[in-house]
Amino acid sequence: MQIKSNGYLRWTVGILASLIVLSIITILLLPTISKWYASRWLEERGSTVSFKDLTINLFDGQFHIKGFSSIGPDKHKIHLGDVLLQVHLRDLVNNQVTIEKFEFSDFYIDIFQQNGKPIKVGGIQFSNTENISPAIEEAKIVKKEDEETTSWQITVNKIKFNKFETCLKLNNEDNNPLYNNCLSLGQFNWNGYANYIIDSNKNANKIDASLSFVLNNIRLNDTTDKSEVINIGALHVKDIKIHDLSNIKIDSVKLDDYAILQRADINSKNTTHIADIKHISLSKLHIKKLNEISISDVNIDSLQTYLFRQENGNFEPSEKITQLLLPETQAKEIASSDSSQEEPESTFKIKIDKLSIVGNSKIIAKDDGIKPHYAGTVANIKMELTDIDSSKPAQESPVKFSFLIGRQGSFDFAGNVKIFAKKPTLTLKGKIRAINAADFSAYLNTTIQHRIKSGQIDLDIYLKIEQGNLNSKLDLTLHKLYIEQLSEEESKLYKDKLGVPLSVALNLLRERDDSIHLSLPITGDVKNPDFALNEIIQKVLTDQITSTVISYYTPFGLVTLLNTAFNLATALSFDPLYFEMITIELTNEHKNQLESLVTMLTERPKIKLVVCGHSTLEDRYKLFPIGEKLRKRIDNIGLNDSGEVISIESLLPNLTKDELSKLNILAIQRGENVRDYLTKNNSIDSTRIIMCNPKYENADEKPHVSVSL
């Protein structure tokens, strides 16, 4: 009996020993088997595989891969320098998958797809999801009523990697490239946990997470022209709380050294990117249902933007932006779509309490699309926009912004804007000071059709747009503004409308300090395709010059003709100075009238007066009396037999040379007395008084001296 018991014992021990040996062999061979199976699967699909090492430790749940590389038949590849995955295998019995650690480095993967064809990852083609969907449906297990169901929990505690890169190439149907970009990530450190619960009882999944992470050296490169699309020095995300996908809270997000769109001219001394930002900070983010986000503050610190317009009128990054945001296929769809259809309202909602631009923010501009070319800098940009809410399109968002331009120019504005209104709606009040007008001459050429030689602009602006209707007012002050015409043809517009060249019209408004003040109302429908700001400004400018001239000069005796088109060339005449017959001396009434003109000449140092002395029939009658019979006939002058008015000149005898000379001398003396009073008695420069040829007129009116601009 003892012998039989010993036999059973030896047999049992042998079985156990065999199982242990088999388990050890299995564990030892598991990496080799896994390597062999993975290599075979890839090689069957045309890939060349190399596998430096694969270690599997079932006791502590570690899976370690070193030096894996797979190159597909089209040279697309997958490369893993080092991957370490640690899983708590003992938790599997409790329906838990706990990933304690997931670390990798030097990970590279190619992704390629041609429109309408399956995607390729590392050169391996995967079927479209619509092709595998039926298989998935067939593979579903129908749960019986009495079948016990379970829930699984997946937990991730630590993720860390160093150097990850993936390249995406997307071609159109003709196999021409649409995208060819590579994304590279530097170091990533995750601190915290994430739980994902699959609850088959309730047919629902849950996620719970609390974590923070830092990701360094984020780059998106366009491999076509070897330029950077995006470059981020570091991304800090602090304190993410996820209770489910409809309730995600993030304490703060910060991006350091953010740059987009590397410039074509990488040797530029100003900047190597279209935009560089030192810091972007977002605080108190709350994401609801993945389509609604609220942010307490968005702060952009030290923004530097470079804008360059080429000679063809295109901005430097425009083609790049179009390529990135609007693929060829989408562009075709948009071109073929019905543009008359209204765009559907977006279901995405965003709310931002405050958006700010601070720090040493500036815009460096260069414009080769105009002549002469423009180059300038907008510096010290400050902006604050509050109460942004896409769910409330009627809500006004207060805004204020300011910046410096040129050596001493400044902009300062504040108001309200309805950002999400269907039609533009805003109200802004602000002031622009000390702008060098000559710097912007090329932009104003089409508006004023003259070149600005010199001058400084101050502007008070009230800008109001209500549902696309513009109703604004510009109070413009021009200091020492001098212009010259581009050409006779180009300057014809203002001359035709004003009757004089624009430079002459501006001189009529020039004050003692060499400044010009204009108030310009600007109105129109900005949504109207026929809305042309240049044409509106041209009309307003000519109208306001005319009305300002009338308003200013009328108190000085300007004679305006009612119901007549106003023309500065002919209508700028003042009340005449009337004289008694054959007199030339100035009366007190004349002097009072001239004092008003002295005030005007002092206030408007650039204007000149034309003074013309006149002698009339009254002087002739006094100097050279006519007979009583002829006088009565003249007094009763009427129509001839043909119904035409009989002229006085046809009834009077011709003047002799001596008589005409005396009448002209009378006219000259009157004009000279007016000139002398203005110049000698009031220190008005004599070059500003232009004497015209004396005039004798066979007119039945009082002798006078006419004064005009």
WOQUI-V904402 format. One record per backbone hydrogen bond with DSSP energy under -0.5 kcal/mol. CO is the residue of the C=O (numbers start at 1). NH is the residue of the N-H. E is the energy in kcal/mol with one decimal. If there is no record, write none. Layout:
BEGIN
((CO/NH/E) (CO/NH/E))
END
This chain:
BEGIN
((1/5/-2.0) (2/6/-2.2) (3/7/-1.7) (4/8/-2.0) (5/9/-2.2) (6/10/-2.6) (7/11/-2.3) (8/12/-2.7) (9/13/-3.1) (10/14/-2.3) (11/15/-2.3) (12/16/-2.7) (13/17/-2.7) (14/18/-2.6) (15/19/-2.6) (16/20/-2.7) (17/21/-2.9) (18/22/-3.1) (19/23/-2.8) (20/24/-2.7) (21/25/-3.0) (22/26/-2.9) (23/27/-3.1) (24/28/-2.9) (25/29/-2.9) (26/30/-1.8) (27/31/-0.7) (29/33/-3.3) (30/34/-2.9) (31/35/-2.8) (32/36/-2.7) (33/37/-2.9) (34/38/-2.6) (35/39/-2.6) (36/40/-2.6) (37/41/-2.6) (38/42/-2.0) (39/43/-2.8) (40/44/-2.4) (42/45/-1.0) (42/47/-2.0) (43/46/-1.9) (47/49/-0.6) (48/71/-2.3) (50/69/-2.5) (53/66/-2.9) (55/64/-3.4) (56/58/-0.6) (57/61/-0.8) (57/62/-1.8) (61/87/-3.0) (62/57/-3.1) (63/85/-2.7) (64/55/-3.4) (65/83/-2.7) (66/52/-0.7) (66/53/-2.3) (67/52/-1.2) (68/80/-3.0) (69/50/-2.7) (70/72/-0.5) (70/78/-2.4) (71/48/-2.7) (72/75/-1.9) (76/72/-3.8) (77/110/-2.0) (78/70/-2.8) (79/108/-2.9) (80/68/-2.3) (81/67/-2.2) (82/105/-2.2) (83/65/-2.8) (84/103/-2.9) (85/63/-2.8) (85/87/-0.5) (86/100/-1.6) (86/101/-1.5) (87/89/-1.3) (88/91/-1.3) (89/92/-1.7) (90/93/-0.8) (91/94/-1.3) (91/96/-1.8) (92/95/-1.7) (95/153/-2.0) (96/98/-0.6) (97/99/-0.7) (97/155/-3.1) (98/88/-2.4) (98/100/-1.0) (99/157/-2.5) (99/158/-0.6) (101/86/-2.9) (102/160/-2.5) (103/84/-3.6) (104/162/-1.8) (105/81/-0.9) (105/82/-1.7) (106/81/-1.9) (106/108/-0.5) (107/165/-2.8) (108/79/-3.3) (109/167/-1.9) (110/122/-3.6) (111/169/-2.4) (112/120/-3.2) (113/171/-2.2) (114/117/-2.6) (119/126/-2.8) (120/112/-2.8) (120/122/-0.6) (121/124/-1.7) (123/125/-0.5) (124/121/-2.6) (128/131/-1.4) (128/132/-1.0) (129/133/-1.4) (130/134/-0.5) (132/136/-2.2) (133/137/-2.5) (134/138/-2.4) (135/139/-1.7) (136/140/-0.6) (137/140/-0.9) (140/142/-0.6) (141/143/-0.6) (144/147/-1.3) (150/200/-0.9) (152/198/-3.4) (153/97/-3.1) (153/155/-0.5) (154/196/-3.3) (155/99/-3.6) (156/194/-1.6) (157/192/-0.6) (158/102/-1.6) (159/190/-1.9) (160/104/-1.5) (161/188/-2.6) (162/106/-2.2) (163/107/-2.4) (164/185/-3.4) (165/109/-1.6) (166/183/-3.1) (167/111/-3.1) (167/169/-0.5) (168/181/-1.9) (169/113/-2.1) (170/178/-3.6) (170/179/-1.9) (171/115/-2.4) (172/175/-2.2) (176/172/-2.7) (179/170/-2.0) (180/223/-2.3) (180/224/-0.6) (181/168/-3.1) (182/184/-0.5) (182/221/-3.1) (183/166/-2.5) (184/219/-2.7) (185/164/-2.5) (186/163/-2.7) (187/216/-2.8) (188/161/-1.7) (189/214/-1.8) (191/212/-2.4) (193/210/-2.3) (194/156/-2.7) (195/208/-2.9) (196/154/-3.5) (196/198/-0.5) (197/199/-0.7) (197/206/-2.9) (198/152/-2.2) (198/200/-0.8) (199/204/-2.1) (204/199/-2.1) (206/197/-3.3) (208/195/-4.1) (209/242/-2.5) (210/193/-2.2) (211/240/-3.8) (212/191/-3.0) (213/237/-2.7) (214/189/-2.2) (215/235/-3.0) (216/186/-2.3) (217/219/-0.6) (218/232/-3.2) (219/184/-3.0) (219/221/-0.5) (220/229/-3.5) (220/230/-1.7) (221/182/-2.6) (221/223/-0.8) (222/226/-0.9) (222/227/-1.5) (227/222/-3.2) (228/262/-3.2) (229/261/-2.8) (230/220/-2.7) (231/259/-2.5) (232/218/-2.7) (233/217/-2.7) (234/256/-2.6) (235/215/-2.5) (235/237/-0.5) (236/238/-0.5) (236/254/-2.6) (237/213/-2.4) (238/251/-1.2) (238/252/-1.3) (239/241/-0.5) (239/251/-1.3) (240/211/-1.7) (240/242/-0.5) (241/249/-2.9) (242/209/-2.5) (244/243/-0.6) (244/247/-2.3) (247/243/-1.8) (247/244/-0.8) (248/287/-3.4) (249/241/-3.5) (250/285/-2.6) (251/284/-2.9) (252/238/-2.6) (253/282/-3.1) (254/236/-3.1) (255/280/-2.2) (256/233/-1.6) (256/234/-1.3) (257/233/-1.0) (258/277/-3.3) (259/231/-2.8) (260/274/-1.0) (260/275/-1.5) (261/274/-2.9) (264/266/-1.4) (265/268/-1.6) (272/263/-2.5) (274/306/-3.3) (275/260/-2.2) (276/304/-3.3) (277/258/-2.6) (278/257/-2.9) (279/301/-2.9) (280/255/-2.7) (281/299/-3.0) (282/253/-2.7) (283/296/-1.9) (283/297/-1.1) (284/296/-0.7) (285/250/-2.5) (286/288/-0.5) (286/294/-2.2) (287/248/-2.6) (288/291/-1.5) (288/292/-1.2) (291/349/-2.7) (292/288/-3.6) (293/351/-2.2) (294/286/-2.3) (295/353/-2.4) (296/354/-1.1) (297/283/-2.0) (298/300/-0.5) (298/356/-2.9) (299/281/-2.7) (299/301/-0.6) (300/302/-0.5) (300/358/-2.8) (301/278/-1.1) (301/279/-1.7) (302/278/-1.4) (303/362/-3.1) (304/276/-3.0) (305/307/-0.5) (305/364/-3.5) (306/308/-0.5) (307/366/-2.3) (308/310/-0.5) (308/316/-2.9) (309/368/-2.9) (310/313/-2.1) (314/310/-3.1) (315/318/-1.8) (317/321/-2.8) (318/322/-2.4) (319/323/-2.3) (320/324/-2.1) (321/325/-3.0) (322/326/-2.5) (327/331/-2.6) (328/332/-2.0) (329/333/-1.9) (330/334/-2.6) (331/335/-2.4) (332/336/-1.9) (333/337/-0.9) (334/337/-0.5) (337/339/-0.8) (338/341/-1.3) (349/293/-2.3) (350/390/-2.6) (351/295/-3.0) (352/388/-2.7) (353/387/-1.8) (354/298/-2.6) (355/385/-2.8) (356/300/-2.8) (357/383/-1.8) (358/302/-2.2) (359/361/-1.9) (361/381/-2.2) (362/305/-2.3) (363/365/-0.6) (363/378/-3.1) (364/307/-2.8) (365/376/-2.1) (366/309/-2.3) (366/368/-0.5) (367/374/-2.1) (374/367/-3.1) (376/365/-2.8) (377/379/-0.6) (377/406/-1.4) (378/363/-2.9) (379/404/-3.1) (382/402/-2.5) (383/357/-2.2) (384/400/-1.8) (385/355/-3.1) (387/389/-0.6) (388/352/-2.4) (389/392/-1.4) (392/395/-1.9) (396/398/-0.6) (397/417/-1.7) (398/386/-2.3) (399/415/-2.5) (400/384/-2.5) (401/413/-2.9) (402/382/-2.8) (403/411/-2.8) (404/379/-2.5) (405/409/-1.5) (409/405/-2.3) (410/433/-2.5) (411/403/-1.8) (412/431/-2.3) (413/401/-1.9) (414/429/-2.8) (415/399/-2.7) (416/427/-3.0) (417/397/-2.4) (417/419/-1.0) (418/421/-1.2) (424/468/-2.9) (425/418/-2.7) (426/465/-3.0) (427/416/-2.6) (428/463/-3.1) (429/414/-2.2) (430/461/-2.8) (431/412/-1.7) (432/459/-3.1) (433/410/-2.2) (435/437/-0.9) (435/457/-2.6) (436/439/-1.0) (436/440/-0.6) (437/440/-1.2) (438/441/-1.3) (440/443/-0.6) (440/444/-1.3) (441/445/-0.9) (444/448/-3.0) (444/449/-0.7) (445/449/-1.9) (449/486/-0.9) (451/453/-0.6) (451/484/-2.3) (454/482/-2.2) (455/437/-1.9) (455/438/-0.7) (456/479/-3.1) (457/435/-2.2) (458/477/-2.8) (459/432/-3.3) (459/461/-0.5) (460/475/-3.0) (461/430/-2.1) (462/464/-0.6) (462/473/-2.5) (463/428/-3.2) (464/471/-3.1) (465/426/-2.4) (465/467/-0.6) (466/469/-1.9) (468/470/-0.6) (468/526/-2.5) (468/527/-0.6) (469/466/-2.4) (470/524/-1.8) (472/522/-2.4) (473/462/-2.5) (473/475/-0.5) (474/476/-0.8) (474/520/-3.5) (475/460/-2.4) (476/518/-2.9) (477/458/-2.5) (477/479/-0.6) (478/480/-0.6) (478/516/-2.2) (479/456/-2.1) (480/482/-0.5) (482/453/-2.6) (482/454/-1.5) (484/451/-3.1) (487/491/-1.8) (489/492/-1.2) (491/495/-1.3) (492/496/-2.7) (493/497/-1.9) (494/498/-3.0) (495/499/-2.1) (498/568/-2.4) (501/505/-2.2) (502/506/-2.5) (503/507/-1.6) (504/508/-1.2) (505/509/-0.5) (506/509/-1.2) (506/510/-0.6) (507/510/-0.7) (511/514/-2.2) (514/480/-3.1) (515/511/-3.1) (516/478/-3.0) (518/476/-3.4) (518/520/-0.5) (519/521/-0.6) (520/474/-2.5) (521/523/-0.5) (522/472/-3.0) (524/470/-4.2) (524/526/-0.8) (525/528/-1.5) (528/531/-2.2) (532/536/-2.0) (533/537/-2.8) (534/538/-2.5) (535/539/-2.2) (536/540/-2.8) (537/541/-3.0) (538/542/-2.2) (539/543/-2.5) (540/544/-2.9) (541/545/-2.4) (542/546/-2.1) (543/547/-2.7) (544/548/-2.6) (545/549/-2.3) (546/550/-2.4) (547/551/-2.8) (548/552/-2.5) (549/553/-2.7) (550/554/-2.0) (553/556/-1.2) (553/558/-1.4) (554/557/-2.2) (557/575/-1.7) (558/560/-0.6) (559/573/-0.6) (560/562/-0.6) (561/564/-0.9) (567/570/-1.3) (567/571/-2.6) (568/572/-0.5) (571/573/-1.7) (572/709/-2.7) (573/559/-3.9) (574/707/-0.5) (576/578/-0.7) (577/705/-1.6) (579/703/-0.5) (580/583/-2.0) (587/591/-2.3) (588/592/-2.3) (589/593/-1.9) (590/594/-2.5) (591/595/-2.3) (592/596/-1.1) (593/597/-1.0) (594/598/-2.2) (595/599/-2.1) (596/600/-1.8) (597/601/-2.7) (598/602/-2.1) (599/603/-2.2) (600/604/-2.1) (603/512/-0.6) (604/607/-1.6) (609/611/-0.6) (609/690/-3.4) (610/708/-1.9) (611/692/-2.1) (612/706/-2.6) (613/695/-1.7) (614/704/-0.7) (615/697/-2.6) (616/619/-0.5) (616/620/-1.8) (617/621/-3.3) (618/622/-1.7) (619/623/-2.8) (620/624/-3.5) (627/631/-2.1) (628/632/-2.2) (629/633/-1.8) (630/634/-2.3) (631/635/-2.5) (632/636/-1.8) (634/637/-1.5) (638/646/-2.7) (640/643/-2.0) (644/640/-2.6) (647/651/-0.5) (648/651/-1.4) (648/652/-1.7) (656/660/-2.6) (657/661/-2.2) (658/662/-2.0) (659/663/-2.0) (660/664/-2.3) (661/665/-2.5) (662/666/-1.8) (663/667/-1.7) (664/668/-2.8) (665/669/-2.6) (666/670/-1.7) (667/671/-2.1) (668/672/-2.8) (669/673/-2.2) (670/674/-1.7) (671/675/-2.4) (672/676/-3.1) (673/677/-1.9) (674/678/-1.8) (675/679/-2.5) (676/680/-2.1) (676/681/-1.1) (678/684/-1.2) (679/683/-1.0) (685/688/-2.0) (686/689/-1.5) (688/609/-2.7) (688/690/-0.6) (689/691/-0.6) (690/611/-2.9) (695/615/-2.5) (697/699/-2.4) (699/617/-1.5) (699/701/-1.9) (701/618/-0.6) (703/579/-3.0) (704/614/-2.5) (705/577/-2.3) (706/612/-2.5) (707/574/-3.3) (708/610/-3.5))
END
